[in-house]
Every structure is written in C-alpha cells, then in structure tokens.
C-alpha cells in the first residue's frame, strides 16, 4: 500500500478515529525517539555489570563472605548484612545498587539446551 492510499483511507475515517490515529502516531513517535536511549541505558548497565564482576574477581579474597555494593568497579559499601549494605548504597545515591555476597569462587553456569 502506498502513502497516498493510506492517506485516502485516513480521509475516509470519522473525525474521532482520525484523532485516535493521530494520538497513536504521536505515541509511536515518542517510543521511537526513546528506544535508542533505552538501548544505551541497557548497554551502560551491562558494562557496569562486567566491571563489577571483574572487581569481584580481583578483590574476592579481601571481601570473602562479605556483602558488597558496587557501582561498576567502584565499591560503595560492604559488610556482613545485605540489607545494611543495600541501605548504605542507596544513602550514597545509588538508585538500584548491585549487591552481592562474595563467595569462594564464581558460580558455574551451564546451558543445557533442548
């Protein structure tokens, strides 16, 4: 279908439906404009996660058994109580802290597939 054909179809719509179509198009435009920002935010979060994993690997012995709150490769808080560590990180301005207990070795993951 060509744009001209779509315009003809839209012209035939009742006024209320044209307004609804206009609202829908505006919502789609906003979503299209927001999508690259969402993708960039996801990329930043993935990068912070990778940095946090690297930090844990490098500091595992020093913080073994402790809960740590990280922002990328930056230690925000640590201690024996996960809730306290989470609260300290939030008090430091981290909206959603990455809080994890440092264990003896990195967990082993496997993909079984189907």
Biopython code that builds the backbone (N, CA, C, O; Angstrom):
import numpy as np
from Bio.PDB.StructureBuilder import StructureBuilder

atoms = [
    (1, "UNK", "N", (0.847, -1.171, 0.000)),
    (1, "UNK", "CA", (0.000, 0.000, 0.000)),
    (1, "UNK", "C", (0.898, 1.242, 0.000)),
    (1, "UNK", "O", (1.888, 1.288, 0.730)),
    (2, "UNK", "N", (0.570, 2.217, -0.789)),
    (2, "UNK", "CA", (1.370, 3.442, -0.871)),
    (2, "UNK", "C", (0.885, 4.452, 0.166)),
    (2, "UNK", "O", (-0.202, 4.309, 0.726)),
    (3, "UNK", "N", (1.689, 5.456, 0.407)),
    (3, "UNK", "CA", (1.317, 6.523, 1.334)),
    (3, "UNK", "C", (0.041, 7.222, 0.866)),
    (3, "UNK", "O", (-0.828, 7.548, 1.674)),
    (4, "UNK", "N", (-0.062, 7.446, -0.436)),
    (4, "UNK", "CA", (-1.260, 8.103, -0.961)),
    (4, "UNK", "C", (-2.521, 7.285, -0.673)),
    (4, "UNK", "O", (-3.571, 7.842, -0.354)),
    (5, "UNK", "N", (-2.406, 5.969, -0.786)),
    (5, "UNK", "CA", (-3.547, 5.105, -0.496)),
    (5, "UNK", "C", (-3.909, 5.155, 0.997)),
    (5, "UNK", "O", (-5.084, 5.159, 1.361)),
    (6, "UNK", "N", (-2.890, 5.192, 1.839)),
    (6, "UNK", "CA", (-3.131, 5.288, 3.277)),
    (6, "UNK", "C", (-3.829, 6.604, 3.593)),
    (6, "UNK", "O", (-4.773, 6.633, 4.383)),
    (7, "UNK", "N", (-3.375, 7.685, 2.986)),
    (7, "UNK", "CA", (-3.994, 8.998, 3.216)),
    (7, "UNK", "C", (-5.463, 8.972, 2.816)),
    (7, "UNK", "O", (-6.306, 9.528, 3.519)),
    (8, "UNK", "N", (-5.774, 8.337, 1.704)),
    (8, "UNK", "CA", (-7.169, 8.241, 1.263)),
    (8, "UNK", "C", (-8.012, 7.466, 2.268)),
    (8, "UNK", "O", (-9.151, 7.837, 2.553)),
    (9, "UNK", "N", (-7.445, 6.386, 2.803)),
    (9, "UNK", "CA", (-8.161, 5.601, 3.806)),
    (9, "UNK", "C", (-8.392, 6.446, 5.058)),
    (9, "UNK", "O", (-9.478, 6.427, 5.637)),
    (10, "UNK", "N", (-7.372, 7.178, 5.466)),
    (10, "UNK", "CA", (-7.486, 8.014, 6.662)),
    (10, "UNK", "C", (-8.523, 9.106, 6.452)),
    (10, "UNK", "O", (-9.286, 9.412, 7.368)),
    (11, "UNK", "N", (-8.564, 9.696, 5.268)),
    (11, "UNK", "CA", (-9.563, 10.734, 4.970)),
    (11, "UNK", "C", (-10.982, 10.199, 5.120)),
    (11, "UNK", "O", (-11.896, 10.938, 5.485)),
    (12, "UNK", "N", (-11.158, 8.923, 4.838)),
    (12, "UNK", "CA", (-12.493, 8.320, 4.907)),
    (12, "UNK", "C", (-12.914, 7.992, 6.338)),
    (12, "UNK", "O", (-14.079, 7.681, 6.585)),
    (13, "UNK", "N", (-11.983, 8.058, 7.272)),
    (13, "UNK", "CA", (-12.300, 7.743, 8.664)),
    (13, "UNK", "C", (-13.143, 8.846, 9.295)),
    (13, "UNK", "O", (-13.017, 10.013, 8.923)),
    (14, "UNK", "N", (-13.997, 8.486, 10.242)),
    (14, "UNK", "CA", (-14.708, 9.505, 11.011)),
    (14, "UNK", "C", (-13.710, 10.341, 11.804)),
    (14, "UNK", "O", (-12.612, 9.879, 12.115)),
    (15, "UNK", "N", (-14.092, 11.562, 12.127)),
    (15, "UNK", "CA", (-13.198, 12.503, 12.804)),
    (15, "UNK", "C", (-12.625, 11.916, 14.099)),
    (15, "UNK", "O", (-11.436, 12.075, 14.374)),
    (16, "UNK", "N", (-13.453, 11.249, 14.885)),
    (16, "UNK", "CA", (-12.977, 10.653, 16.140)),
    (16, "UNK", "C", (-11.882, 9.622, 15.914)),
    (16, "UNK", "O", (-10.917, 9.564, 16.676)),
    (17, "UNK", "N", (-12.021, 8.815, 14.885)),
    (17, "UNK", "CA", (-10.999, 7.809, 14.565)),
    (17, "UNK", "C", (-9.710, 8.471, 14.082)),
    (17, "UNK", "O", (-8.615, 7.981, 14.359)),
    (18, "UNK", "N", (-9.842, 9.575, 13.365)),
    (18, "UNK", "CA", (-8.629, 10.295, 12.920)),
    (18, "UNK", "C", (-7.873, 10.860, 14.118)),
    (18, "UNK", "O", (-6.642, 10.846, 14.133)),
    (19, "UNK", "N", (-8.596, 11.357, 15.123)),
    (19, "UNK", "CA", (-7.938, 11.842, 16.342)),
    (19, "UNK", "C", (-7.237, 10.698, 17.066)),
    (19, "UNK", "O", (-6.114, 10.850, 17.546)),
    (20, "UNK", "N", (-7.915, 9.545, 17.141)),
    (20, "UNK", "CA", (-7.296, 8.384, 17.778)),
    (20, "UNK", "C", (-6.044, 7.952, 17.017)),
    (20, "UNK", "O", (-5.037, 7.591, 17.626)),
    (21, "UNK", "N", (-6.109, 7.991, 15.700)),
    (21, "UNK", "CA", (-4.952, 7.654, 14.880)),
    (21, "UNK", "C", (-3.813, 8.642, 15.127)),
    (21, "UNK", "O", (-2.652, 8.247, 15.228)),
    (22, "UNK", "N", (-4.147, 9.905, 15.223)),
    (22, "UNK", "CA", (-3.135, 10.932, 15.480)),
    (22, "UNK", "C", (-2.455, 10.687, 16.834)),
    (22, "UNK", "O", (-1.232, 10.775, 16.940)),
    (23, "UNK", "N", (-3.245, 10.381, 17.861)),
    (23, "UNK", "CA", (-2.680, 10.080, 19.179)),
    (23, "UNK", "C", (-1.765, 8.860, 19.108)),
    (23, "UNK", "O", (-0.688, 8.846, 19.704)),
    (24, "UNK", "N", (-2.202, 7.843, 18.377)),
    (24, "UNK", "CA", (-1.392, 6.633, 18.243)),
    (24, "UNK", "C", (-0.063, 6.941, 17.553)),
    (24, "UNK", "O", (0.991, 6.471, 17.981)),
    (25, "UNK", "N", (-0.122, 7.730, 16.486)),
    (25, "UNK", "CA", (1.101, 8.095, 15.764)),
    (25, "UNK", "C", (2.055, 8.888, 16.658)),
    (25, "UNK", "O", (3.269, 8.691, 16.600)),
    (26, "UNK", "N", (1.517, 9.772, 17.474)),
    (26, "UNK", "CA", (2.367, 10.550, 18.385)),
    (26, "UNK", "C", (3.016, 9.651, 19.436)),
    (26, "UNK", "O", (4.189, 9.826, 19.767)),
    (27, "UNK", "N", (2.254, 8.691, 19.958)),
    (27, "UNK", "CA", (2.824, 7.742, 20.925)),
    (27, "UNK", "C", (3.937, 6.922, 20.274)),
    (27, "UNK", "O", (4.982, 6.691, 20.883)),
    (28, "UNK", "N", (3.709, 6.487, 19.042)),
    (28, "UNK", "CA", (4.725, 5.714, 18.326)),
    (28, "UNK", "C", (5.980, 6.539, 18.112)),
    (28, "UNK", "O", (7.094, 6.035, 18.253)),
    (29, "UNK", "N", (5.800, 7.799, 17.775)),
    (29, "UNK", "CA", (6.945, 8.678, 17.561)),
    (29, "UNK", "C", (7.752, 8.835, 18.849)),
    (29, "UNK", "O", (8.982, 8.788, 18.822)),
    (30, "UNK", "N", (7.058, 9.023, 19.981)),
    (30, "UNK", "CA", (7.765, 9.141, 21.268)),
    (30, "UNK", "C", (8.531, 7.859, 21.581)),
    (30, "UNK", "O", (9.678, 7.908, 22.025)),
    (31, "UNK", "N", (7.891, 6.707, 21.348)),
    (31, "UNK", "CA", (8.571, 5.424, 21.583)),
    (31, "UNK", "C", (9.798, 5.286, 20.691)),
    (31, "UNK", "O", (10.853, 4.839, 21.141)),
    (32, "UNK", "N", (9.658, 5.667, 19.441)),
    (32, "UNK", "CA", (10.786, 5.569, 18.508)),
    (32, "UNK", "C", (11.941, 6.455, 18.954)),
    (32, "UNK", "O", (13.106, 6.089, 18.798)),
    (33, "UNK", "N", (11.620, 7.615, 19.505)),
    (33, "UNK", "CA", (12.665, 8.527, 19.976)),
    (33, "UNK", "C", (13.302, 8.029, 21.268)),
    (33, "UNK", "O", (14.483, 8.274, 21.511)),
    (34, "UNK", "N", (12.525, 7.327, 22.103)),
    (34, "UNK", "CA", (13.032, 6.827, 23.377)),
    (34, "UNK", "C", (13.842, 5.543, 23.227)),
    (34, "UNK", "O", (14.706, 5.266, 24.059)),
    (35, "UNK", "N", (13.588, 4.767, 22.204)),
    (35, "UNK", "CA", (14.235, 3.459, 22.040)),
    (35, "UNK", "C", (15.764, 3.534, 22.067)),
    (35, "UNK", "O", (16.388, 2.748, 22.780)),
    (36, "UNK", "N", (16.393, 4.448, 21.318)),
    (36, "UNK", "CA", (17.863, 4.498, 21.395)),
    (36, "UNK", "C", (18.368, 4.817, 22.804)),
    (36, "UNK", "O", (19.422, 4.326, 23.210)),
    (37, "UNK", "N", (17.624, 5.635, 23.550)),
    (37, "UNK", "CA", (18.038, 5.944, 24.921)),
    (37, "UNK", "C", (17.933, 4.712, 25.805)),
    (37, "UNK", "O", (18.798, 4.477, 26.650)),
    (38, "UNK", "N", (16.873, 3.917, 25.617)),
    (38, "UNK", "CA", (16.734, 2.681, 26.391)),
    (38, "UNK", "C", (17.866, 1.713, 26.057)),
    (38, "UNK", "O", (18.453, 1.096, 26.946)),
    (39, "UNK", "N", (18.164, 1.589, 24.767)),
    (39, "UNK", "CA", (19.240, 0.676, 24.362)),
    (39, "UNK", "C", (20.574, 1.120, 24.953)),
    (39, "UNK", "O", (21.364, 0.285, 25.393)),
    (40, "UNK", "N", (20.828, 2.420, 24.968)),
    (40, "UNK", "CA", (22.072, 2.934, 25.538)),
    (40, "UNK", "C", (22.112, 2.676, 27.048)),
    (40, "UNK", "O", (23.161, 2.329, 27.590)),
    (41, "UNK", "N", (20.980, 2.844, 27.719)),
    (41, "UNK", "CA", (20.922, 2.577, 29.159)),
    (41, "UNK", "C", (21.215, 1.105, 29.442)),
    (41, "UNK", "O", (21.915, 0.788, 30.404)),
    (42, "UNK", "N", (20.691, 0.212, 28.622)),
    (42, "UNK", "CA", (20.963, -1.222, 28.794)),
    (42, "UNK", "C", (22.446, -1.496, 28.576)),
    (42, "UNK", "O", (23.053, -2.252, 29.335)),
    (43, "UNK", "N", (23.032, -0.891, 27.548)),
    (43, "UNK", "CA", (24.475, -1.082, 27.299)),
    (43, "UNK", "C", (25.301, -0.609, 28.502)),
    (43, "UNK", "O", (26.265, -1.266, 28.893)),
    (44, "UNK", "N", (24.918, 0.535, 29.088)),
    (44, "UNK", "CA", (25.655, 1.044, 30.253)),
    (44, "UNK", "C", (25.532, 0.079, 31.435)),
    (44, "UNK", "O", (26.513, -0.165, 32.137)),
    (45, "UNK", "N", (24.331, -0.474, 31.661)),
    (45, "UNK", "CA", (24.130, -1.412, 32.766)),
    (45, "UNK", "C", (24.941, -2.685, 32.557)),
    (45, "UNK", "O", (25.518, -3.212, 33.508)),
    (46, "UNK", "N", (24.993, -3.177, 31.344)),
    (46, "UNK", "CA", (25.793, -4.369, 31.045)),
    (46, "UNK", "C", (27.269, -4.091, 31.304)),
    (46, "UNK", "O", (27.971, -4.932, 31.866)),
    (47, "UNK", "N", (27.737, -2.930, 30.903)),
    (47, "UNK", "CA", (29.143, -2.565, 31.125)),
    (47, "UNK", "C", (29.438, -2.478, 32.626)),
    (47, "UNK", "O", (30.481, -2.947, 33.082)),
    (48, "UNK", "N", (28.522, -1.878, 33.393)),
    (48, "UNK", "CA", (28.716, -1.788, 34.845)),
    (48, "UNK", "C", (28.755, -3.183, 35.466)),
    (48, "UNK", "O", (29.547, -3.438, 36.373)),
    (49, "UNK", "N", (27.897, -4.088, 34.976)),
    (49, "UNK", "CA", (27.886, -5.455, 35.487)),
    (49, "UNK", "C", (29.222, -6.148, 35.205)),
    (49, "UNK", "O", (29.769, -6.830, 36.072)),
    (50, "UNK", "N", (29.739, -5.968, 33.994)),
    (50, "UNK", "CA", (31.028, -6.581, 33.652)),
    (50, "UNK", "C", (32.145, -6.046, 34.541)),
    (50, "UNK", "O", (32.999, -6.801, 35.007)),
    (51, "UNK", "N", (32.129, -4.731, 34.769)),
    (51, "UNK", "CA", (33.133, -4.123, 35.645)),
    (51, "UNK", "C", (33.005, -4.652, 37.069)),
    (51, "UNK", "O", (34.014, -4.892, 37.732)),
    (52, "UNK", "N", (31.771, -4.835, 37.546)),
    (52, "UNK", "CA", (31.544, -5.361, 38.889)),
    (52, "UNK", "C", (32.064, -6.796, 39.005)),
    (52, "UNK", "O", (32.698, -7.150, 39.999)),
    (53, "UNK", "N", (31.796, -7.618, 37.990)),
    (53, "UNK", "CA", (32.305, -8.995, 38.005)),
    (53, "UNK", "C", (33.828, -9.006, 38.062)),
    (53, "UNK", "O", (34.417, -9.805, 38.790)),
    (54, "UNK", "N", (34.462, -8.132, 37.306)),
    (54, "UNK", "CA", (35.925, -8.051, 37.298)),
    (54, "UNK", "C", (36.438, -7.601, 38.670)),
    (54, "UNK", "O", (37.427, -8.131, 39.175)),
    (55, "UNK", "N", (35.755, -6.617, 39.265)),
    (55, "UNK", "CA", (36.153, -6.128, 40.585)),
    (55, "UNK", "C", (36.085, -7.264, 41.596)),
    (55, "UNK", "O", (37.003, -7.446, 42.396)),
    (56, "UNK", "N", (34.995, -8.028, 41.558)),
    (56, "UNK", "CA", (34.838, -9.144, 42.492)),
    (56, "UNK", "C", (35.960, -10.161, 42.293)),
    (56, "UNK", "O", (36.525, -10.656, 43.268)),
    (57, "UNK", "N", (36.283, -10.475, 41.051)),
    (57, "UNK", "CA", (37.363, -11.432, 40.775)),
    (57, "UNK", "C", (38.688, -10.935, 41.351)),
    (57, "UNK", "O", (39.473, -11.724, 41.877)),
    (58, "UNK", "N", (38.936, -9.639, 41.254)),
    (58, "UNK", "CA", (40.199, -9.065, 41.730)),
    (58, "UNK", "C", (40.252, -8.907, 43.247)),
    (58, "UNK", "O", (41.340, -8.908, 43.824)),
    (59, "UNK", "N", (39.104, -8.771, 43.903)),
    (59, "UNK", "CA", (39.071, -8.499, 45.343)),
    (59, "UNK", "C", (38.394, -9.607, 46.145)),
    (59, "UNK", "O", (38.041, -9.411, 47.308)),
    (60, "UNK", "N", (38.218, -10.760, 45.527)),
    (60, "UNK", "CA", (37.492, -11.866, 46.156)),
    (60, "UNK", "C", (38.068, -12.220, 47.532)),
    (60, "UNK", "O", (37.318, -12.337, 48.501)),
    (61, "UNK", "N", (39.359, -12.387, 47.623)),
    (61, "UNK", "CA", (39.981, -12.815, 48.880)),
    (61, "UNK", "C", (39.766, -11.770, 49.972)),
    (61, "UNK", "O", (39.475, -12.120, 51.116)),
    (62, "UNK", "N", (39.904, -10.515, 49.636)),
    (62, "UNK", "CA", (39.787, -9.426, 50.604)),
    (62, "UNK", "C", (38.371, -9.306, 51.186)),
    (62, "UNK", "O", (38.215, -8.965, 52.359)),
    (63, "UNK", "N", (37.340, -9.582, 50.378)),
    (63, "UNK", "CA", (35.952, -9.391, 50.819)),
    (63, "UNK", "C", (35.173, -10.709, 50.918)),
    (63, "UNK", "O", (33.942, -10.699, 50.925)),
    (64, "UNK", "N", (35.871, -11.822, 50.993)),
    (64, "UNK", "CA", (35.248, -13.137, 51.041)),
    (64, "UNK", "C", (34.232, -13.220, 52.186)),
    (64, "UNK", "O", (34.544, -12.901, 53.334)),
    (65, "UNK", "N", (33.016, -13.654, 51.852)),
    (65, "UNK", "CA", (31.964, -13.789, 52.843)),
    (65, "UNK", "C", (31.200, -12.509, 53.133)),
    (65, "UNK", "O", (30.187, -12.536, 53.832)),
    (66, "UNK", "N", (31.667, -11.403, 52.612)),
    (66, "UNK", "CA", (31.018, -10.113, 52.841)),
    (66, "UNK", "C", (30.016, -9.805, 51.722)),
    (66, "UNK", "O", (30.134, -10.316, 50.609)),
    (67, "UNK", "N", (29.046, -8.973, 52.036)),
    (67, "UNK", "CA", (28.159, -8.410, 51.032)),
    (67, "UNK", "C", (28.792, -7.121, 50.550)),
    (67, "UNK", "O", (29.258, -6.313, 51.354)),
    (68, "UNK", "N", (28.811, -6.924, 49.236)),
    (68, "UNK", "CA", (29.371, -5.696, 48.672)),
    (68, "UNK", "C", (28.327, -5.030, 47.786)),
    (68, "UNK", "O", (27.532, -5.695, 47.122)),
    (69, "UNK", "N", (28.348, -3.717, 47.792)),
    (69, "UNK", "CA", (27.517, -2.930, 46.880)),
    (69, "UNK", "C", (28.481, -2.233, 45.933)),
    (69, "UNK", "O", (29.377, -1.503, 46.358)),
    (70, "UNK", "N", (28.281, -2.468, 44.653)),
    (70, "UNK", "CA", (29.181, -1.913, 43.652)),
    (70, "UNK", "C", (28.425, -1.052, 42.655)),
    (70, "UNK", "O", (27.256, -1.294, 42.354)),
    (71, "UNK", "N", (29.110, -0.058, 42.160)),
    (71, "UNK", "CA", (28.628, 0.746, 41.041)),
    (71, "UNK", "C", (29.718, 0.603, 39.986)),
    (71, "UNK", "O", (30.701, 1.343, 39.979)),
    (72, "UNK", "N", (29.519, -0.369, 39.094)),
    (72, "UNK", "CA", (30.593, -0.703, 38.161)),
    (72, "UNK", "C", (31.735, -1.311, 38.950)),
    (72, "UNK", "O", (31.549, -2.290, 39.672)),
    (73, "UNK", "N", (32.921, -0.726, 38.808)),
    (73, "UNK", "CA", (34.085, -1.234, 39.541)),
    (73, "UNK", "C", (34.405, -0.389, 40.765)),
    (73, "UNK", "O", (35.534, -0.399, 41.254)),
    (74, "UNK", "N", (33.420, 0.337, 41.256)),
    (74, "UNK", "CA", (33.595, 1.198, 42.429)),
    (74, "UNK", "C", (32.839, 0.603, 43.614)),
    (74, "UNK", "O", (31.627, 0.397, 43.552)),
    (75, "UNK", "N", (33.577, 0.330, 44.700)),
    (75, "UNK", "CA", (32.975, -0.203, 45.917)),
    (75, "UNK", "C", (32.230, 0.928, 46.618)),
    (75, "UNK", "O", (32.807, 1.980, 46.895)),
    (76, "UNK", "N", (30.953, 0.710, 46.902)),
    (76, "UNK", "CA", (30.129, 1.716, 47.562)),
    (76, "UNK", "C", (29.995, 1.394, 49.052)),
    (76, "UNK", "O", (30.123, 2.278, 49.898)),
    (77, "UNK", "N", (29.737, 0.125, 49.365)),
    (77, "UNK", "CA", (29.571, -0.299, 50.755)),
    (77, "UNK", "C", (29.853, -1.790, 50.848)),
    (77, "UNK", "O", (29.790, -2.515, 49.855)),
    (78, "UNK", "N", (30.167, -2.235, 52.074)),
    (78, "UNK", "CA", (30.346, -3.664, 52.295)),
    (78, "UNK", "C", (30.076, -3.973, 53.755)),
    (78, "UNK", "O", (30.138, -3.095, 54.614)),
    (79, "UNK", "N", (29.773, -5.246, 54.024)),
    (79, "UNK", "CA", (29.530, -5.673, 55.393)),
    (79, "UNK", "C", (28.910, -7.052, 55.422)),
    (79, "UNK", "O", (28.739, -7.699, 54.389)),
    (80, "UNK", "N", (28.569, -7.499, 56.645)),
    (80, "UNK", "CA", (28.019, -8.840, 56.836)),
    (80, "UNK", "C", (26.510, -8.890, 56.611)),
    (80, "UNK", "O", (25.948, -9.976, 56.473)),
    (81, "UNK", "N", (25.837, -7.719, 56.570)),
    (81, "UNK", "CA", (24.390, -7.653, 56.458)),
    (81, "UNK", "C", (23.992, -7.057, 55.113)),
    (81, "UNK", "O", (24.296, -5.900, 54.825)),
    (82, "UNK", "N", (23.308, -7.858, 54.289)),
    (82, "UNK", "CA", (22.947, -7.413, 52.937)),
    (82, "UNK", "C", (22.025, -6.201, 52.957)),
    (82, "UNK", "O", (22.182, -5.288, 52.146)),
    (83, "UNK", "N", (21.069, -6.187, 53.871)),
    (83, "UNK", "CA", (20.119, -5.068, 53.940)),
    (83, "UNK", "C", (20.854, -3.782, 54.305)),
    (83, "UNK", "O", (20.596, -2.727, 53.725)),
    (84, "UNK", "N", (21.756, -3.874, 55.255)),
    (84, "UNK", "CA", (22.527, -2.689, 55.658)),
    (84, "UNK", "C", (23.391, -2.182, 54.505)),
    (84, "UNK", "O", (23.472, -0.976, 54.275)),
    (85, "UNK", "N", (24.030, -3.089, 53.789)),
    (85, "UNK", "CA", (24.859, -2.702, 52.645)),
    (85, "UNK", "C", (23.995, -2.037, 51.573)),
    (85, "UNK", "O", (24.385, -1.017, 51.004)),
    (86, "UNK", "N", (22.841, -2.606, 51.303)),
    (86, "UNK", "CA", (21.920, -2.032, 50.327)),
    (86, "UNK", "C", (21.486, -0.634, 50.755)),
    (86, "UNK", "O", (21.478, 0.291, 49.943)),
    (87, "UNK", "N", (21.125, -0.478, 52.030)),
    (87, "UNK", "CA", (20.705, 0.828, 52.532)),
    (87, "UNK", "C", (21.826, 1.858, 52.449)),
    (87, "UNK", "O", (21.578, 3.017, 52.115)),
    (88, "UNK", "N", (23.050, 1.451, 52.747)),
    (88, "UNK", "CA", (24.192, 2.367, 52.661)),
    (88, "UNK", "C", (24.423, 2.815, 51.220)),
    (88, "UNK", "O", (24.723, 3.981, 50.964)),
    (89, "UNK", "N", (24.282, 1.889, 50.292)),
    (89, "UNK", "CA", (24.476, 2.240, 48.878)),
    (89, "UNK", "C", (23.391, 3.216, 48.419)),
    (89, "UNK", "O", (23.674, 4.173, 47.698)),
    (90, "UNK", "N", (22.162, 2.969, 48.836)),
    (90, "UNK", "CA", (21.078, 3.892, 48.478)),
    (90, "UNK", "C", (21.292, 5.259, 49.107)),
    (90, "UNK", "O", (21.033, 6.285, 48.479)),
    (91, "UNK", "N", (21.767, 5.273, 50.357)),
    (91, "UNK", "CA", (22.066, 6.543, 51.025)),
    (91, "UNK", "C", (23.185, 7.299, 50.312)),
    (91, "UNK", "O", (23.264, 8.525, 50.383)),
    (92, "UNK", "N", (24.055, 6.545, 49.618)),
    (92, "UNK", "CA", (25.144, 7.157, 48.854)),
    (92, "UNK", "C", (24.681, 7.646, 47.483)),
    (92, "UNK", "O", (25.473, 8.173, 46.701)),
    (93, "UNK", "N", (23.380, 7.464, 47.200)),
    (93, "UNK", "CA", (22.834, 7.981, 45.943)),
    (93, "UNK", "C", (22.694, 6.960, 44.836)),
    (93, "UNK", "O", (22.349, 7.325, 43.712)),
    (94, "UNK", "N", (22.952, 5.693, 45.115)),
    (94, "UNK", "CA", (22.805, 4.649, 44.107)),
    (94, "UNK", "C", (21.350, 4.196, 44.120)),
    (94, "UNK", "O", (20.892, 3.616, 45.105)),
    (95, "UNK", "N", (20.627, 4.452, 43.047)),
    (95, "UNK", "CA", (19.199, 4.156, 43.000)),
    (95, "UNK", "C", (18.905, 2.661, 43.112)),
    (95, "UNK", "O", (18.076, 2.241, 43.920)),
    (96, "UNK", "N", (19.590, 1.863, 42.293)),
    (96, "UNK", "CA", (19.415, 0.406, 42.324)),
    (96, "UNK", "C", (20.807, -0.207, 42.457)),
    (96, "UNK", "O", (21.463, -0.490, 41.454)),
    (97, "UNK", "N", (21.255, -0.410, 43.689)),
    (97, "UNK", "CA", (22.616, -0.918, 43.884)),
    (97, "UNK", "C", (22.774, -2.370, 43.437)),
    (97, "UNK", "O", (21.839, -3.166, 43.516)),
    (98, "UNK", "N", (23.962, -2.689, 42.973)),
    (98, "UNK", "CA", (24.325, -4.074, 42.672)),
    (98, "UNK", "C", (24.934, -4.624, 43.951)),
    (98, "UNK", "O", (26.076, -4.310, 44.289)),
    (99, "UNK", "N", (24.170, -5.446, 44.660)),
    (99, "UNK", "CA", (24.606, -6.001, 45.944)),
    (99, "UNK", "C", (24.751, -7.503, 45.774)),
    (99, "UNK", "O", (23.837, -8.180, 45.304)),
    (100, "UNK", "N", (25.911, -8.013, 46.163)),
    (100, "UNK", "CA", (26.173, -9.439, 46.004)),
    (100, "UNK", "C", (27.083, -9.897, 47.146)),
    (100, "UNK", "O", (27.905, -9.137, 47.658)),
    (101, "UNK", "N", (26.909, -11.153, 47.523)),
    (101, "UNK", "CA", (27.792, -11.741, 48.540)),
    (101, "UNK", "C", (28.987, -12.344, 47.821)),
    (101, "UNK", "O", (28.834, -13.114, 46.873)),
    (102, "UNK", "N", (30.158, -11.992, 48.274)),
    (102, "UNK", "CA", (31.387, -12.517, 47.674)),
    (102, "UNK", "C", (31.610, -13.914, 48.223)),
    (102, "UNK", "O", (31.766, -14.108, 49.428)),
    (103, "UNK", "N", (31.620, -14.880, 47.322)),
    (103, "UNK", "CA", (31.792, -16.274, 47.732)),
    (103, "UNK", "C", (33.153, -16.787, 47.267)),
    (103, "UNK", "O", (33.885, -16.107, 46.547)),
    (104, "UNK", "N", (33.467, -17.997, 47.697)),
    (104, "UNK", "CA", (34.774, -18.595, 47.461)),
    (104, "UNK", "C", (35.179, -18.596, 45.992)),
    (104, "UNK", "O", (36.333, -18.326, 45.659)),
    (105, "UNK", "N", (34.236, -18.898, 45.125)),
    (105, "UNK", "CA", (34.542, -18.887, 43.699)),
    (105, "UNK", "C", (33.314, -18.448, 42.932)),
    (105, "UNK", "O", (32.192, -18.527, 43.432)),
    (106, "UNK", "N", (33.532, -17.990, 41.730)),
    (106, "UNK", "CA", (32.419, -17.557, 40.893)),
    (106, "UNK", "C", (31.523, -18.748, 40.588)),
    (106, "UNK", "O", (32.018, -19.830, 40.271)),
    (107, "UNK", "N", (30.183, -18.556, 40.681)),
    (107, "UNK", "CA", (29.287, -19.675, 40.380)),
    (107, "UNK", "C", (29.494, -20.180, 38.952)),
    (107, "UNK", "O", (29.790, -19.412, 38.037)),
    (108, "UNK", "N", (29.332, -21.462, 38.793)),
    (108, "UNK", "CA", (29.462, -22.062, 37.463)),
    (108, "UNK", "C", (28.081, -22.142, 36.830)),
    (108, "UNK", "O", (27.151, -22.698, 37.414)),
    (109, "UNK", "N", (27.958, -21.591, 35.652)),
    (109, "UNK", "CA", (26.704, -21.647, 34.923)),
    (109, "UNK", "C", (26.893, -22.555, 33.722)),
    (109, "UNK", "O", (27.983, -22.644, 33.157)),
    (110, "UNK", "N", (25.824, -23.222, 33.342)),
    (110, "UNK", "CA", (25.897, -24.047, 32.144)),
    (110, "UNK", "C", (24.579, -23.939, 31.402)),
    (110, "UNK", "O", (23.536, -23.657, 31.992)),
    (111, "UNK", "N", (24.643, -24.165, 30.127)),
    (111, "UNK", "CA", (23.464, -24.123, 29.283)),
    (111, "UNK", "C", (23.224, -25.531, 28.784)),
    (111, "UNK", "O", (24.043, -26.088, 28.052)),
    (112, "UNK", "N", (22.101, -26.106, 29.181)),
    (112, "UNK", "CA", (21.815, -27.483, 28.811)),
    (112, "UNK", "C", (21.207, -27.565, 27.401)),
    (112, "UNK", "O", (21.400, -28.550, 26.689)),
    (113, "UNK", "N", (20.467, -26.511, 27.011)),
    (113, "UNK", "CA", (19.828, -26.550, 25.702)),
    (113, "UNK", "C", (18.713, -27.578, 25.666)),
    (113, "UNK", "O", (18.487, -28.298, 26.639)),
    (114, "UNK", "N", (18.037, -27.640, 24.571)),
    (114, "UNK", "CA", (16.944, -28.607, 24.421)),
    (114, "UNK", "C", (17.226, -29.496, 23.288)),
    (114, "UNK", "O", (16.430, -30.386, 22.988)),
]
sb = StructureBuilder()
sb.init_structure("model")
sb.init_model(0)
sb.init_chain("A")
sb.init_seg("    ")
for serial, (resi, resn, name, xyz) in enumerate(atoms, 1):
    if name == "N":
        sb.init_residue(resn, " ", resi, " ")
    sb.init_atom(name, np.array(xyz, "f"), 0.0, 1.0, " ", f" {name:<3s}", serial, name[0])
structure = sb.get_structure()
